Structures are given as structure tokens and as C-alpha cells.
Amino acid sequence: MSKKSSPQLITAGLLVIAVLVAILIWKPMRNEVTVLSADLTARQTELATLQAELASLTGLESKIPTAEVEREKLLTLVPEGLNEDAVVKQLSAIAKTVGVALTSMSFSLQNAQTDGADTLSISANFTGYYNSLIPLLRALETSPRLFNVSSVGVQLGDVTESGYLMTFNVSLEAYYQ
């Protein structure tokens, strides 16, 4: 071999080694960096979503009353548990205050997945005179427990000295935690 071919041979050898390094090491690393970059982007998006949810929850937390009196008021409006017996007592007391009789009730649970609230559907029948209907509805609206009246039906009953005795079919919802 001549002296001129020796540096060319070394250069060619180094070039072959560089190509082998590029093929065996650099190319797989490049693919791994691409995968890790995509994973980082996905995690950053997830982090941004979680940070937005945290900000929303923090905003809601500031709206929750911290005073014990306000907390007790909320628990009265929307108590923990169904408390069907308390509902019967409350509706019976409301009926007595407006001068009607609570004649029957039925309960059913509503699916919380539809509107996000746990509700107890109540169908209650009251017997009284027509002029007692509006006070009954007002008493339900101002009750210590939160009631939502969804429908009212009125059936004409017997005629008495005081007027027509009527049956009020009231469908309402009571909320619970």
C-alpha cells in the first residue's frame, strides 16, 4: 500500500463507522425521542385540563358558605339521606297549617345521572277547598326543606256547606345528599 491510500483508508473506515453509529444508535434514539415528545405533549394537555378543573373547583369552594349557620341551612334544605319519614311529617304539618288533609303519598327515587341531583319524587294527595290550593303551594315553596313542585292536578269532589271539596294531586321532588 502506498502512503496516500492509508489516510484515505482511515477516512473511509471512519466514514463507515459513522454510518454504522448513525444506523445502529442515532436512528432508534430519534424514534424514541419522537415517541417521548408525543407523550410529553399528551401529558401537557392532560395537565392543562386538570389545572382548569382545579381552578373551577377552587372557584366553587369559595362560594360554599363557611359559616356553620349557612351550612346548617343548606343541610335543612337538602338533608343527608332520604329521610322519607321527615318528608311525611313536613308535608303533614304543611297540610295542617293551610287547612287541608294529606290523604296519601307515594315515593320513588330519580336517577341522579340525568341531571346530577339526587331526588326523591313524591306524589301526594291533599283534600281541601279550592281556596286552600294557593296557600298550599306557597307553603311548599317556603318549606324548610327544598321542594320542587312539578305538577298539580285538581279533582272536583263532594259538595259541602262550605263549597266544593277537592282533591289536589301534587307531584314534587325533594332533594337529598
C-alpha positions, 0 to 999 in steps of 0.5 A: 500500500502506498502512503496516500491510500492509508489516510484515505483508508482511515477516512473511509473506515471512519466514514463507515463507522459513522454510518454504522453509529448513525444506523445502529444508535442515532436512528432508534434514539430519534424514534424514541425521542419522537415517541417521548415528545408525543407523550410529553405533549399528551401529558401537557394537555392532560395537565392543562385540563386538570389545572382548569378543573382545579381552578373551577373547583377552587372557584366553587369552594369559595362560594360554599358558605363557611359559616356553620349557620349557612351550612346548617341551612343548606343541610335543612334544605337538602338533608343527608339521606332520604329521610322519607319519614321527615318528608311525611311529617313536613308535608303533614304539618304543611297540610295542617297549617293551610287547612287541608288533609294529606290523604296519601303519598307515594315515593320513588327515587330519580336517577341522579345521572340525568341531571346530577341531583339526587331526588326523591319524587313524591306524589301526594294527595291533599283534600281541601277547598279550592281556596286552600290550593294557593296557600298550599303551594306557597307553603311548599315553596317556603318549606324548610326543606327544598321542594320542587313542585312539578305538577298539580292536578285538581279533582272536583269532589263532594259538595259541602256547606262550605263549597266544593271539596277537592282533591289536589294531586301534587307531584314534587321532588325533594332533594337529598345528599 
